[in-house]
Amino acid sequence: MVHICTIVPISLTTGANRIIPGVAIPYPVGDPTKSFEDEKRLRRKIVRASLEALKTEIQDQQVFDVPI
């Protein structure tokens, strides 16, 4: 499982094993201040990072860095 979240410490506390930091609390997988195309690119980047995290072998909880 991959958890996309905006408050990483909460995800760590709840035991999520693969964590992808999101953008903001009301918009974890987007940014309405960006143009449509830029937001689309951002969403794809986060979703692709999530899919890569699913494929990654891990032993303990891991927070994956997604450059935004």
Beta strands, then each sheet from edge to edge (+ up, - down):
strand 1: 2-5
strand 2: 18-21
strand 3: 62-63
sheet 1: 1+ 2+ 3+
end
